[in-house]
Amino acid sequence: MELKRILIVDDEPKLVHLVREVLSATGYQVLAVSDGLHAIEMTAIEQPSLILLDLMLPGGMNGYQIAQRVREFSEVPIIML
């Protein structure tokens, strides 16, 4: 059985830690990044099963822009926070 990967894109370490703990405990592999460019790169490389995406991020790209770029090459489900 393939382990499902979830990518968390958020710049709040406490929130990322909490979500990572809960998802890991339920059997998911959790990846996390804190900015848009890394989110796009990680999506292309790791091909997660789901992205949890914060709307307000540092680095010049917001969640909408990240989702738009990801949609250029992937149909991965995205939940915006």
Secondary structure, DSSP 4 states (H G I P E B T S, - for coil): -PPPEEEEE-S-HHHHHHHHHHHHHTT-EEEEESSHHHHHHHHHHH--SEEEE-SS-SSS--HHHHHHHHHTT----EEE-
